[in-house]
């Protein structure tokens, strides 16, 4: 440990577009009608409209177009898997290259954010109270929209900072902490009461929430990183904690010379990126299935390969090898792929007698998070371990809604999907309460 | 390889590309460099009476990523002393005997003044003289430039003064700031001019600054009309050129025409030649990119002529003029409809919105299963590249309803994606002029028109 760190290795990777770059790119947009990029965006931002507003020099209007549809437009501009969404659907991708929608969105949202312009304000109070549990993207989105409609919203957050994974879990290369926190402050200025250090089921009683509020939105995310179930796991670092430290205490991140990352999702890629950027000599992703089964987005996979990360596919860890000085390696077995398992992917089957040890002085696990534990506490019906909701995002308890990663039993869990959940739930809550009280 | 040489009213030029009288031809040093780059000729920036210029002379109109689609200016004629210009004209001509050195001139409307300037230009050795009857700003207020070009009588009188003494070919340059370009052209013909050129710049105000609320360009807080040029004026120039090309008086006179107004590329130049120009003059594009553009003007034109089998410039000049006609002579039975090539279509739906909102509502959005769907008909929960692209409907023209307006063809951003397909006519060929002559009531009375339509099976949706 203790290799030299490249200067600024974790700072935001893409520079902001210059005014001229933005103008040239905005003018390249065809201004499609009923545009596929807008369809592809889970929050259905009217993308050609906001881009044409950049072209006409109406940046305030551009930002409003974005934030009206997606209040966390500044985060999404940075973290969205645009290749799978808007940019992937751009008609110019067919024969040329798609418009860099994400970077244009960042250009517009930064414009208002840098100038401290608040485009939205709290609605006239309607004396209805909503509790939002969890200040991640889904919670902020729901709280923000409800505040604009005049609701008195209290947002409970167990951590000391709001923003959820935007603050704690997205590596700085993609989104600086400041961007996430600025969005939390924007929601606070809409009149949302944000109470941090408050955990439902801990220092906040469910009965208390039920009695004080007219509706509840649960946006609690997922639980801790899952367990590997191997001997010596206590020597393995938690990937999410690794990312969190790289964001909030970057100078204190301990990086090995020879790092193994277990898992091949986007979080694993992020952990590998941090290790590379902070000076690890070699970084290897260890995954029990094959290249085709890995859950990281294709563009993330391409990215981390260019970062110089190595891969060990079809390799299952069985034991952490350590001595008094700490980790020295990871004992693994080769696996073969069998018939599809419950996840629909081929089941990894150990190859007998294939054990070997990968040398390492740091091992990080990023193998997915546990299902939300709150469901059982509140007695909510679940689906595959996630909170079950109907089309209105209402849970099995009337008046209790949920969204974000904690309901994402199917499909890709992403910030933008969480934002849309918050928006749709806010709208459903408004329909229900204004009907009840109207 | 095509022969690009031109004989223009006796002025010899190695190619048809001349620099127009403007800032690029302000000095001998510039014209030396232009000739080194390959320009066939240059029309010296107008010499004449003393002037003083202002700062912030040029304003430009940009569109999207395209700079300077139009430029306007309030710069006057040459502000260098007459003697300096005449000396440099002589030097340039001595150095470049094979190039066309034409001098633009404008003086006050006195016979002696014109006689004097013409003689001095000829003494300097110029190959030709262009009479500037077009400058729309600064000089027109002093009774020169457009003030002459806009009044055919003045145009004729001054030209005849010039012709009294001129020994080299005289070109009359016309202003577009008139209702019809024909009367001043005929006046020049009547006065015995040797050639015509057009267009000079168009009266214009380029814009207003939204920060300062001043006119662009601002001259110490003031602004006003200036001469407009550049790619944006090309269609106006082509129309005026064609108007002369089909005018019987101009045609009978046989005067060659030097065409200009928005010529940027060899393609533009070829169009001017096809509509009757024998040389083309270029300014704005040179002011944007420099003298070097002449290389592709010559190269591109030459290659195109080779491909088309045109050996000389004369083979091209006026070749499309016989197609210039009037609405009254267009065939009303001609039918063209738009057809979208689904392989090439990128489904931007710009054709759909243009047709649906502003034309004739004859493009449908058709889903993969062949059903006509409305725009924005996806569910709020639908998202992602695969769904957005996979479920995107295809715009399809309902040909029975298509009137062949050609708007979709024009808005389509994909090369050769929308084609205007000629269909066999459903009726006998007839023109409006023929109807007006045979059945005048049809052109005057709606009931008669409706009967006519009924009789001919014309149904307008």
Interface residues (C-beta under 8 A of the other chain):
Chain A: X23 X24 X27 X28 X30 X31 X32 X33 X34 X35 X36 X37 X39 X40 X41 X42 X44 X55 X83 X84 X85 X88 X89 X91 X92 X94 X95 X391 X417 X420 X424
Chain B: X64 X65 X346 X347 X348 X349 X350 X352 X353 X365 X375 X376 X378 X380 X381 X382 X383 X384 X385 X387 X388 X389 X391 X392 X413
